[in-house]
Amino acid sequence: MHIAMIGAGYVGLVSGACLSDFGHQVVCIDSNAEKVASLNDGEMPIHEPGLAELVARNVDQGRLSFASDLKSAVGEADVVFIAVGTPSRRGDGHADLSYVYTAAREIAGALPDRAVVVTKSTVPVGTGDEVERIIREENPAASVAVVSNPEFLREGAAIRDFKHPDRIVIGTDDARARSVMAEVYRPLHLNASPILYTDRRTAELTKYAANSFLATKIAFINEIADLAEKVGANVQEVARGIGLDNRIGQKFLHAGPGFGGSCFPKDAMALIKTGQDNESPLRIVETVVAVNDQRKRAMARKVANAFGGNIRGKSIAVLGVTFKPETDDMRDAPSIPLITALQDMGAEVRVFDPVGMEQARKVFENVTFCESAYRCAKGCHALVIVTEWEQFRALDLRELAAIMACPVIVDLRNIYSPEEVEGNGFLYCGVGRPKSVAY
């Protein structure tokens, strides 16, 4: 099949590369000519494990290409995917759909007869209706079917998620569009990946409901972690105890500094706004967002508490600034409010991240950027682990103790055992675990 992917950002690039690997002929179209030129030179705009190799293989085999001009690519396409950004709109938190609607207008005139247009972007309920209205208004002769096909990709594991999905959700009441989408995903269907066919509005709501539920699990276990610290319990054992219940499950029950990234914060907020607009407020999701926002900055107080509440003049090493491992994405990363709060308390902050340093330089001011975890820790009064990169899971604790001004580790991801760290002479502070005695 010939596929046009409008947008070569995270979702568009990963989806386009994977679809081309299925054997489809894919053109990824982006209005940013500089990005297109870089992609044609083999340079990836994002860090995603395995993506560069996947793109290179399919470009070499002639199944994947990149362009700025959408007219010819859309005109030859069997399916046109819209995979542009839907960031939170300034001022009210609604999803900004301007890029989606612009894409719909731009493709309308170039669409072939009996076209299938697919919204891959995460969009609020009813967006597909508006996309269809725009296309029909711009091109009344088009026999168009608009489908909702939300993505469920985790940054850092996106290629595996696309090729081995838990489910594929396809929202359409059009029999022809359903048949076309079945052909798009035929390789996955042969692998027995479950395909859920539903109406368009249900598919749109499913995406937001899924992300908001996962965010709720994170916020819940973080509040249980706070209680565990107060009563002397261990949140990791609590999480295991409840996660072994099949009705609950063990995923997303890891206490930490709060959720961030490009999806959970904006999708939860967009769902809240949709509920408010439809006089059906989502009080649980509203609380999840509020609790998570407060938690990120509160982690700085956990650092300060290791020094009796005062870190003025102290040097703090922060390991990991991206919102999760295996990505360079800094969007809504917990490290941002944490570092800001540490600076507000008078601390000097040093940072290191295995792949996020370039993006971090665009975000942080008045911090020292270091070339390794050990250079970051040298001379510091506390080491704070914010992102659980594999590189941080086996640090040489003896070397750290020798080079730090004070042996204090604040482990916001609970990747070390307190006994191991304290056995090397450190004061250790985790999340939802019994506390060491403060300095």
C-alpha positions, 0 to 999 in steps of 0.5 A: 500500500502507498501511505502518506504520513503527515508529520515526521515527529515522534509518532509520525517517524516511528509509525512511518518507519514501522509501516515501511518495515511491514512492506508498505510504501511510505512517505513521511511529510513534514513542513520543516524543510531542515528536518526533512533534509536531516532525515534524508541525511540519516540524522534522527531528530529524536533519540529512540533505540533502534530507530536510526537503523530501522529508518536506514534499512527501509530508506536503502530498500526504497520503501521509506522517504521524506519530503516537504511537498505533500501534494504528490505523496498524498495524491498517490496514497491509499491511506493518509495518516495525520500524525502532527503534534497536539500540545496543551494550548496556552491559557486553558490546557485544551489540546491545541488542534491547530496543527491537525486542522491545518493538515486536514486543509492542506491534504484536502485538495490533493486527496485521491478519490475514495481516500482514507484519512487517519488521525494518528495524533492524540485528539479529543472526542469529536476531532475526527468529525471536524477533520471530516467537515474540513475536508468536505468543505475544502473538497466537496467532491472527495469521497473521504472516510476519516478514521481514528487510530490512536497510538499507544507507543512508549518512548524508549520502547516505541518500535517494539510497541508498534510491532508487538502491540497490546491492541490496535484501536480502529474507530470507523463506521465505514466498511471500506475504511475498515477493510483498508485499515485491516490491510494496513495492519495485516502483518500484525493481525497475522501475528494475532495482535488484537484489533478493536474496531469501534466507532470514531468517538469511542476510539478517540476517548479510549486513548485519553482514558488509557493514559489518564488511568495509568497516570492515576496508578502512578499518583496513587502509589506516590501518595501511598509512598508518602504514607509509608514513610510516615508509618515506617512501611516499605512502598515497594513491598506494598506495591508488590503485594497489591500488584500480584492481584491480577485485577490491579497488576504490577505495572505503573506502581513504582513510586517516584518523583511524579510522571512527566513526558509528552503524553500523560500530563497533556492528555490528562489535562485535555480529558479534564477539559473535555469533561468540563466542556460536556458537564461531566467533570472528572474529579479523580483525574483533576486530583491526579494532575494536582497531586502530580504537579505538587509532587515534583517540586516537593522532591526538593524538600526531600533533598533538603530534609537530609540536611535538616531543611537547609541546603543553602550553599550546598552543591547538589548532583542530579543524575538523569534529567529526561522524563524517563530512560532511553529518551532525550525528551525533556517535556514536563520532566520531573527534573525541571521543577526539582532543579528549580526548587533546589536553586530557589533553596540556594543550592548549586546544581550540577547535572548529568544525563546519558543522552539528554544533555543537549536538550537540557541545555535548552531548559536549565539556566545556572547549572553546571553540565558534567560529562559523567556521573562521577564528575557530576558527583565530585565535591557535591554534598548530595547525589540525587537520582531522578531518572533510572538510567541503566548506567546509574544502577551500578555506580561505584559507591566506594568511589562516590564516597571518596569524591563527594563532600558529603556521603548523601544519596537521595534515590527518587527511583528506589534503584538501590537497596538502603542496606547496600548504600548505607553499608558504604557509609552513605546517608540514604533517602529513598521514596516510601521507605524507612528513613535514615537519620538526617545529617 
